[in-house]
Amino acid sequence: MSLSDLFRQLSLLIGLPAVALAGGAAAVIVIARDWRLALFAYAVLSVMLALLLSQVIPTEWALLQAIVGGLNAVMFYLSARQLRGPAFRAIPWEARWPQVSSLSSFRALAVGLAAVTFFAVRESVTLPVVSPLFRDAILWLGFVALLGLALHEEPLHAGLSLLTFLGGFQLLLLSLTRRQVFVTLGMAGQLMLGLAISYLVISRGLAALDAPHDQAGWPT
């Protein structure tokens, strides 16, 4: 049995669990403050999206989603590691990178309200040629990603939310139009966006480090 056959059979067996894992990973990206947890959730999301995409496009094309997601996760990890040096240890935990603009409890509450809205409207949303399972995945990823963009101004978390939105949009697009050109453009766009996010992560972190701090380590 080839890897492509194994991947396709696996995707058919775990269709609903894959959607549940993708939705949970998207929620973790929005809620979590720890960048390592957010990156792990993004990696899980990329693999689950690849499994789902393999049900509508050739497996070789779908595997590109997992590969691009893995490359982006590695780039984000290396960028974030640049901002964990000794110079940052003198800064209080609350003032360290990443500086999230809202409390985790508030973000969890916002995701809970988004879930209530999702279950209230999911049955009224119809997408042509898209199965109800894929419809739910696309709708939830869109809800959570837009919420993440609204709640986060820090480049890493906001960038991961944007990539989540693009993943849901790609799932919709390739379910409607199964053309290789859209796969290529989508993967290339995600990779270029990953490079931009990595640059912004380092720039934002270094700007916070270079800012004047008081004797307690807080930015002034």
N, C-alpha and C positions, 0 to 999 in steps of 0.2 A: 504493500500500500504506500502510495506516495504521500509526501507531506501535504500536498494540496488536497488530496482526498481525505486525509485525516482531519485537516482543518475544517473542511466543509462538513463532514459528518459531526464533528464536535460542535460546530455552530448550530446545526439543526437540533442537536440534543439539548443545548442550553440556551435556547432562544429567549425564554422568559427570564431565567436567571441572569443572562447577559444584560438584558434591559435593566433589571433591578440593580445589578452591580454598577452599570454605567450611571444610573440615576443617583445611586448612593455616592459614587465617586465625585460626581458633579456637585453634590451638596457639600461634601467634605472640602472641596476646593474653595467654596464660598465661605464656609464656617471656620475652617482651621486657621489659626495664626501661625503655627509652626510650618516653615517653608518646606521642611522635609516631608511632613505628612501631606501637604498640598501636592508636592511633586509625585509622591507615591500614588495618590489618588488620580493624578493626571495620567500616569503610566497605566494604571488599571483601566481608566476610561479609554485610552487609546487601543488597548488590547480588545476590550469589549466592542468598541466600534468596528474594529477589524473583523471580529467574529460576525457581527450583524451585517456588515457590508458584503461578506462572502456569500450571503444568501441572495443577493441581488446582482452582484457582478462577479466575474471570474476571481477565483481565490488568489491568484498571483497579483491581481490589482489590489485586492483587499488587504493583503499582507503589507502593502506599502504604508497603510495607515499605522500599523504597529511599528514599522521601521522608522517612519518620520516622527511618531510620538516618542519613540525611544531616543532618537537623536536630539529632539528638543529637550527631553528630560535631562539628558546628559549635559547639554549646553547650559540649562538653567542651574543644574547642580554645580557645575564648575564656576559659573558666574557668582552664585551665592556663596560658595566657599571662599571666594576672594574677599568677602566682606565679613569673615569670621576670625580675623587675625587678632593679635594681642592689643592693638590700638582700640578695638571695639569693646574689650572686656572692662575698660575703665568707665564705660557709659552704663547708667542704670538699665535694667532689663526693659522697663517700659519705654525707654527712649532709643533702644537699639533697633537696628534693621531686622525685619521689616516693620515699619511704623504703620500699623493698621489703623484706619480712620474711624473704626467703630468697634464696640465690644463684641466678643465672641457670642455672648448670650443674646445680644441684639440681633446678630446675624443669624443665629439659630432660630430665633423667633420669626425673623423675616422669611427664612426658608420654610418654616412651618406654615406660615400664612400663604406662601406660594403653593405649598402642597395642597392646602384647602382649596385654593382657587383652581388648581390643576384638576382635582377630582370633581369640582363643580362644573367645569366647562369641557372636560375631555370628550364626553359623549356627544356634545353639540358640534364638535369640530370634525369635519370630514375632509379627507385628502384623497383625491382620485388616484387609483392604482396603488395606494399605500395601505398595507395591512393595519388593523387596529393596534397590533403590538408595536409596529414601527411608528405609527402615529403618536402613541403614548410616549415613546422614546424621544421623538423629535420635539413634541410639545414641552415635555419636562426639561429637556436640555436647553431649549430656548428660554423658558421661564427662569431657570436657575442662572443661566449665563447672563441674561440681562440684569438680573438681581445682583450678581457679582460685580458687573460693570458699574452699577449704581452705588454699591457699598464700598468698593475698593478704589483708592487712588494710587496705591503702591503698585509699581510696574509688574511685579511677578504675579500677584494674585489677580490683578486686572487682566494681565496678558493671558493667564490660564483660563479666565472666564471667557475671554474673546475666542480662544482656541476651542473651548467647549461649544460656544455658539457656532463656530465654523464646522465643527464635527457634526452637530445636529443638522445644519444646513446641507452639508455634503451627503448625509444619510437621506435627506429628502430629495436632493437633486438627482442622486444616482438611482434612487428608487423610481423616479419618473423618467430619466433619460440615462440609459446605461451606455455611455460613450466614453471611450478611453481618454479623449481630450479633456473631459471634465475631471477625470481622475488625476491626470497629469497636472492640470492647472491647480486643482485643490491641494495636492500634496506639495507642489512647489510653493504655493502661497503660504501654507502652514510652516514650511521650513524657513522661508524668508521672514515671516512674522516672528518665528522663534529667534532668529538672529537679532532682529530689532529689539525684542523683549530682553534678550541677554544683555545687549548694549545698555538699554535703559536701566536694567537692574543695577549694573555696575556704576553707571553715572549717578543714579539716585543715591546709592549707598555711599559713594565717595563724597558726594555733596553734603550728606548728613554728617560724615566724619570730619570734613573740613570746616563745618560751621562752628562758630565760637560756642564754647560750653562754660558753664559756671563751675564753681569749685566742687559741686556735687555731681558733675558730669552731665547736667541737663543742657540742651541747646538753649542759647539766649537769642 
